[in-house]
């Protein structure tokens, strides 16, 4: 259970009382939280008990992949037991065929929501990782060969390729954004810039979208009517690249989403054997008003690695916290920058002739309104 320990001086107590009076202590931060991680919709043959049980098993498999960050997590279902013991709600939905989706057909679906606390306990008991709701908002620059000179996939595109990408993102529990490709985007970036991974162009064109991560990809044609792809994932911690071998165009595109989700989970999911740490010191600068104070405090309390938050002191626009966390400091640092509310501040280098610590004594961040 997280705790908020108010600072002790009368002025600071007054600050907390004012926050409570204004209702700001629960103000939403500019977070990257993804909703619906413990929910899934799957086709179901009918409303009989055997069909329902099979659909609940399928829905549970979908949820396990999302909340562990592991594509193979569906295999855990047999270890965890009957999915019905984790269900909070379920209902049947009749869906109509979507004329915009080739092959779409009307049918019956089962929607199920599973209990996050019970699932979390079961995953920890099974020594499985757990990935919380804070996930990188990912901007996708994808160059396609299906127009003269190529084109960049834009928001509002209703093609099967876009539907495959968004479906894959939903299956992995990550949020994708696509560029508008309006006059501003066209002036900032072109197909050759995305295809060649022009870092400066991609960076400048991405600024307006305030993303946590950028996934740049280029799909090209291969022999036999197949498609291959090249990818770069750009995050605050660096750039990673990979290639997708020849295959179906939609599968080549989806591979970018799947691999990006794998890499996010590797940094942000909390391993089952991760040791808890207490009293991690965090300084946040630029907190000069009640709204900023409330937003930062609320945001810290939402982060999966954070078990408890204690305010130690407030001084000259900076707030000093003591955090109890799950896992290592590296996972905490990856989570802190999601949503753009906080940005990392360089930490002073150790003095000459002194041994450098594995982690800085104080993590320093700045509030970015």
C-alpha positions as CSV (number, residue, x, y, z in Angstrom):
1,X,0.0,0.0,0.0
2,X,1.4,3.4,-0.9
3,X,1.6,6.1,1.7
4,X,1.9,9.9,1.5
5,X,3.7,11.4,4.5
6,X,3.2,15.2,4.6
7,X,6.1,17.4,5.5
8,X,6.2,18.7,9.0
9,X,6.5,22.4,9.1
10,X,3.3,24.5,9.6
11,X,3.6,26.0,6.1
12,X,4.0,22.6,4.5
13,X,1.1,21.2,6.5
14,X,-1.0,24.2,5.3
15,X,0.1,23.4,1.7
16,X,-1.2,19.8,2.1
17,X,-4.5,21.1,3.6
18,X,-5.0,23.5,0.8
19,X,-4.3,20.8,-1.7
20,X,-6.9,18.6,-0.1
21,X,-9.4,21.4,0.1
22,X,-9.0,22.1,-3.6
23,X,-9.3,18.5,-4.5
24,X,-5.9,18.6,-6.2
25,X,-4.3,15.7,-4.5
26,X,-6.0,13.3,-6.9
27,X,-5.5,15.5,-9.9
28,X,-4.6,13.4,-13.0
29,X,-1.0,13.7,-14.1
30,X,-0.1,13.8,-17.8
31,X,0.4,10.1,-17.6
32,X,1.0,7.4,-20.2
33,X,-1.4,4.9,-18.6
34,X,-3.1,2.4,-20.8
35,X,-6.6,1.4,-19.9
36,X,-8.2,-2.0,-20.4
37,X,-5.1,-4.1,-19.7
38,X,-7.2,-6.6,-17.8
39,X,-10.0,-6.8,-20.4
40,X,-10.4,-8.7,-23.6
41,X,-13.0,-9.4,-26.3
42,X,-12.9,-12.8,-28.1
43,X,-15.3,-14.6,-30.4
44,X,-17.6,-17.1,-28.8
45,X,-19.8,-19.8,-30.6
46,X,-22.8,-19.4,-28.3
47,X,-23.8,-18.7,-24.7
48,X,-23.5,-22.3,-23.5
49,X,-21.2,-23.1,-20.5
50,X,-18.6,-25.0,-22.6
51,X,-18.4,-22.2,-25.2
52,X,-18.2,-19.6,-22.4
53,X,-15.4,-21.5,-20.6
54,X,-13.4,-21.8,-23.8
55,X,-13.8,-18.1,-24.5
56,X,-12.8,-17.1,-21.0
57,X,-9.6,-19.2,-21.4
58,X,-8.9,-17.3,-24.6
59,X,-9.6,-13.9,-23.1
60,X,-7.4,-14.8,-20.1
61,X,-4.5,-15.7,-22.5
62,X,-4.9,-12.3,-24.2
63,X,-4.7,-10.5,-20.8
64,X,-1.7,-12.5,-19.6
65,X,0.3,-11.4,-22.7
66,X,-0.6,-7.7,-22.1
67,X,0.2,-7.6,-18.3
68,X,3.4,-9.7,-18.4
69,X,4.8,-8.2,-21.6
70,X,5.7,-11.7,-22.7
71,X,4.3,-13.1,-26.0
72,X,4.6,-16.6,-24.6
73,X,2.6,-15.8,-21.4
74,X,-0.5,-17.5,-22.7
75,X,1.2,-20.7,-21.7
76,X,1.0,-19.6,-18.0
77,X,-2.8,-20.1,-18.0
78,X,-2.5,-23.8,-17.2
79,X,-0.2,-23.0,-14.3
80,X,-2.5,-20.3,-12.8
81,X,-5.7,-22.4,-12.8
82,X,-9.2,-21.9,-14.0
83,X,-9.7,-18.4,-15.5
84,X,-13.2,-18.2,-13.9
85,X,-11.5,-17.6,-10.5
86,X,-10.0,-14.4,-11.8
87,X,-13.0,-12.9,-13.6
88,X,-14.7,-9.8,-12.3
89,X,-17.3,-9.3,-15.0
90,X,-18.2,-10.8,-18.4
91,X,-20.9,-10.1,-21.0
92,X,-21.9,-11.2,-24.5
93,X,-21.9,-8.7,-27.3
94,X,-23.4,-9.1,-30.8
95,X,-21.1,-7.3,-33.4
96,X,-22.0,-6.4,-36.9
97,X,-19.8,-6.9,-39.9
98,X,-17.6,-3.9,-40.7
99,X,-17.8,-3.1,-44.4
100,X,-14.4,-1.3,-44.2
101,X,-12.7,-4.5,-43.0
102,X,-12.2,-7.2,-45.7
103,X,-13.5,-10.6,-44.4
104,X,-15.3,-9.0,-41.5
105,X,-18.4,-10.9,-40.4
106,X,-21.1,-10.5,-37.8
107,X,-20.9,-12.7,-34.7
108,X,-21.1,-13.1,-31.0
109,X,-18.3,-12.0,-28.7
110,X,-17.5,-12.4,-25.1
111,X,-16.1,-9.4,-23.2
112,X,-14.3,-10.3,-19.9
113,X,-12.6,-8.2,-17.2
114,X,-10.2,-9.9,-14.8
115,X,-9.3,-8.8,-11.3
116,X,-5.9,-7.0,-11.4
117,X,-5.1,-7.7,-7.8
118,X,-5.9,-11.4,-8.0
119,X,-4.1,-11.8,-11.3
120,X,-1.1,-9.9,-10.0
121,X,-0.8,-12.2,-6.9
122,X,-1.1,-15.3,-9.1
123,X,1.6,-14.1,-11.5
124,X,4.0,-13.3,-8.7
125,X,3.4,-16.7,-7.2
126,X,4.2,-18.2,-10.6
127,X,7.4,-16.2,-10.8
128,X,6.1,-14.3,-13.9
129,X,6.9,-10.6,-14.6
130,X,4.3,-7.9,-14.2
131,X,4.1,-4.8,-16.4
132,X,2.0,-2.0,-15.1
133,X,-0.4,0.4,-16.8
134,X,2.2,3.1,-17.5
135,X,3.4,2.4,-21.1
136,X,5.3,4.5,-23.6
137,X,3.1,6.6,-26.0
138,X,4.7,5.6,-29.2
139,X,4.8,7.7,-32.4
140,X,5.0,5.6,-35.6
141,X,6.7,6.9,-38.7
142,X,6.2,4.1,-41.3
143,X,7.3,4.5,-44.9
144,X,5.2,2.4,-47.3
145,X,5.9,1.5,-51.0
146,X,2.3,1.5,-52.1
147,X,2.3,4.9,-53.8
148,X,4.5,6.6,-56.4
149,X,7.6,7.7,-54.4
150,X,6.2,6.0,-51.3
151,X,4.0,7.4,-48.6
152,X,4.1,7.7,-44.8
153,X,1.2,6.1,-42.9
154,X,-1.0,8.8,-41.4
155,X,-3.6,9.0,-38.7
156,X,-7.1,8.5,-40.0
157,X,-5.9,5.8,-42.5
158,X,-8.5,3.0,-42.6
159,X,-6.5,0.5,-44.6
160,X,-6.2,-3.2,-43.4
161,X,-2.5,-2.4,-42.7
162,X,-3.5,0.3,-40.2
163,X,-6.1,-2.0,-38.6
164,X,-3.4,-4.8,-38.3
165,X,-1.1,-2.3,-36.5
166,X,-3.7,-1.0,-34.1
167,X,-4.9,-4.5,-33.3
168,X,-1.3,-5.6,-32.5
169,X,-0.9,-2.6,-30.3
170,X,-4.1,-3.5,-28.4
171,X,-3.0,-7.1,-28.0
172,X,0.3,-5.9,-26.4
173,X,-1.2,-3.1,-24.4
174,X,0.7,-0.2,-25.9
175,X,-0.6,3.1,-27.3
176,X,0.3,4.1,-30.9
177,X,0.2,7.5,-32.4
178,X,0.5,8.3,-36.1
179,X,1.5,11.6,-37.7
180,X,-1.1,13.8,-39.3
181,X,1.0,14.3,-42.4
182,X,-0.4,17.8,-42.8
183,X,1.6,20.7,-44.2
184,X,3.7,20.9,-41.1
185,X,4.7,17.3,-41.2
186,X,5.3,17.3,-45.0
187,X,7.7,20.3,-44.6
188,X,9.5,18.6,-41.7
189,X,10.0,15.0,-43.1
190,X,9.6,12.9,-46.2
191,X,9.7,9.2,-47.2
192,X,13.5,9.3,-47.8
193,X,14.1,10.6,-44.3
194,X,12.1,7.8,-42.7
195,X,13.5,5.1,-45.0
196,X,17.1,6.2,-44.3
197,X,16.4,6.8,-40.5
198,X,17.5,10.4,-40.7
199,X,17.8,11.0,-37.0
200,X,17.7,14.8,-37.1
201,X,14.6,14.9,-39.4
202,X,12.8,12.3,-37.4
203,X,13.5,14.1,-34.1
204,X,12.4,17.5,-35.3
205,X,9.2,16.1,-36.9
206,X,8.4,14.2,-33.8
207,X,8.6,17.1,-31.3
208,X,5.1,18.3,-31.9
209,X,3.6,15.0,-30.9
210,X,5.2,14.8,-27.4
211,X,5.7,11.0,-27.6
212,X,7.6,8.9,-25.1
213,X,9.1,6.8,-27.9
214,X,9.4,6.9,-31.7
215,X,9.1,3.8,-33.9
216,X,10.5,4.4,-37.4
217,X,10.0,1.8,-40.0
218,X,10.4,1.2,-43.7
219,X,8.6,-1.6,-45.6
220,X,10.0,-2.6,-48.9
221,X,9.2,-5.2,-51.5
222,X,11.0,-8.5,-51.8
223,X,11.1,-11.4,-54.2
224,X,7.9,-13.4,-54.8
225,X,5.5,-10.6,-53.9
226,X,6.7,-10.5,-50.3
227,X,7.6,-7.6,-48.1
228,X,10.5,-7.0,-45.6
229,X,11.0,-4.2,-43.1
230,X,13.7,-2.3,-41.3
231,X,13.0,-0.7,-37.9
232,X,14.4,1.8,-35.4
233,X,13.0,2.3,-31.9
234,X,14.1,5.6,-30.3
235,X,13.6,6.1,-26.6
236,X,15.1,8.2,-23.8
237,X,17.7,5.4,-23.2
238,X,18.9,5.1,-26.8
239,X,18.2,3.6,-30.2
240,X,17.6,0.0,-31.1
241,X,17.4,-1.5,-34.7
242,X,16.2,-4.7,-36.2
243,X,15.1,-6.2,-39.5
244,X,12.0,-8.2,-40.4
245,X,12.5,-11.0,-42.9
246,X,10.4,-11.3,-46.1
247,X,6.7,-12.2,-45.6
248,X,3.2,-10.8,-45.7
249,X,3.0,-7.0,-45.6
250,X,0.7,-6.9,-42.6
251,X,3.0,-9.3,-40.7
252,X,6.0,-7.2,-41.6
253,X,4.3,-4.2,-40.2
254,X,3.1,-6.0,-37.0
255,X,6.6,-7.2,-36.4
256,X,7.6,-3.6,-35.6
257,X,4.9,-3.3,-32.9
258,X,5.6,-6.7,-31.4
259,X,9.4,-6.1,-31.2
260,X,8.9,-2.6,-29.8
261,X,6.6,-4.0,-27.1
262,X,9.2,-6.7,-26.3
263,X,11.8,-4.0,-25.7
264,X,9.5,-1.8,-23.6
265,X,8.6,-4.8,-21.4
266,X,12.3,-5.7,-21.0
267,X,12.8,-2.3,-19.3
268,X,9.5,-1.7,-17.6
269,X,8.1,-5.0,-16.5
270,X,9.0,-6.0,-12.9
271,X,10.7,-9.4,-12.8
272,X,9.4,-11.8,-10.2
273,X,12.8,-12.1,-8.6
274,X,13.4,-8.4,-8.4
275,X,14.4,-7.2,-4.9
276,X,12.5,-4.3,-3.3
277,X,14.4,-1.2,-2.4
278,X,13.5,1.4,0.3
279,X,14.3,5.0,0.7
280,X,15.4,5.8,-2.8
281,X,16.0,9.6,-2.9
282,X,14.3,11.6,-5.6
283,X,14.5,15.4,-6.1
284,X,12.0,17.1,-8.5
285,X,12.8,20.6,-9.4
286,X,10.5,23.3,-10.9
287,X,7.6,22.5,-8.6
288,X,6.5,26.1,-8.0
289,X,2.8,25.8,-7.4
290,X,0.1,23.8,-5.9
291,X,-1.0,22.3,-9.2
292,X,2.5,21.1,-10.0
293,X,2.9,19.7,-6.4
294,X,-0.3,17.7,-6.7
295,X,0.4,16.4,-10.2
296,X,3.8,15.1,-9.4
297,X,2.7,13.5,-6.2
298,X,-0.3,11.8,-7.9
299,X,1.9,10.6,-10.8
300,X,4.5,9.0,-8.5
301,X,1.7,7.2,-6.7
302,X,0.5,5.7,-10.0
303,X,3.8,4.2,-11.1
304,X,4.1,0.4,-10.9
305,X,7.6,0.3,-9.5
306,X,6.6,2.7,-6.6
307,X,5.4,1.0,-3.4
308,X,5.3,4.1,-1.2
309,X,6.0,7.8,-1.6
310,X,7.1,10.1,1.3
311,X,7.6,13.8,0.9
312,X,10.8,14.7,2.9
313,X,10.9,18.4,2.3
314,X,10.0,21.3,0.0
315,X,12.6,24.0,-0.7
316,X,12.8,26.8,-3.3
317,X,10.8,25.1,-6.0
318,X,12.1,21.6,-5.4
319,X,10.4,18.7,-3.7
320,X,12.5,15.9,-2.1
321,X,10.9,12.5,-1.9
322,X,11.8,9.1,-0.4
323,X,10.5,6.2,-2.5
324,X,10.1,2.5,-1.7
325,X,10.2,0.6,-5.0
326,X,9.8,-2.8,-6.6
327,X,12.9,-3.8,-8.5
328,X,15.9,-1.8,-9.4
329,X,16.5,1.9,-9.9
330,X,16.8,1.4,-13.6
331,X,13.2,0.4,-14.0
332,X,12.1,3.3,-11.9
333,X,14.1,5.7,-14.1
334,X,12.5,4.3,-17.2
335,X,9.0,4.7,-15.7
336,X,9.6,8.3,-14.4
337,X,10.0,9.9,-17.8
338,X,6.8,8.3,-19.3
339,X,4.0,10.8,-20.0
340,X,6.4,13.8,-20.2
341,X,5.6,15.1,-16.7
342,X,9.2,14.7,-15.6
343,X,12.5,14.9,-17.4
344,X,15.8,13.7,-16.2
345,X,18.3,16.2,-14.9
346,X,22.1,15.5,-15.2
347,X,23.6,14.4,-11.9
348,X,26.9,15.8,-10.9
349,X,29.9,13.5,-11.6
350,X,31.8,12.1,-8.6
351,X,34.8,14.0,-7.5
352,X,38.2,13.0,-8.9
353,X,39.8,10.2,-6.9
354,X,36.5,9.0,-5.4
355,X,34.7,5.8,-6.2
356,X,31.6,6.2,-8.3
357,X,28.5,4.6,-7.0
358,X,26.4,2.1,-9.0
359,X,23.5,4.5,-8.9
360,X,23.4,8.2,-8.0
361,X,22.7,9.1,-4.3
362,X,19.8,11.2,-5.4
363,X,17.8,10.9,-8.6
364,X,17.2,14.3,-10.1
365,X,14.3,15.2,-12.3
366,X,12.5,18.4,-13.4
367,X,8.8,19.0,-13.6
368,X,7.9,19.9,-17.2
369,X,4.5,21.6,-17.4
